[in-house]
Amino acid sequence: MRSRHIDSKMRGFENRFEKALKYAFKLLTYRDRSEREMYEKLIEKGISDESAQDAVLYLKDRGF
């Protein structure tokens, strides 16, 4: 039973992270943004702090 709960939490995290990345890429289609600006825009959109940080780190690690 516990593994189902963990799996459910992981799916939730993945969905929130994917939502954050999708919005971040949308923002980047308009223009480049600083890490801080990207983070703030994600937070304004209602993305959780953790997902916003993860998305910014993901983009930074890949040269965006």
Secondary structure, 3 states (H helix, E strand, C coil): CHHHHHHHHHHHHHHHHHHHHHHHHHHHHHCCCCHHHHHHHHHHCCCCHHHHHHHHHHHHHCCC
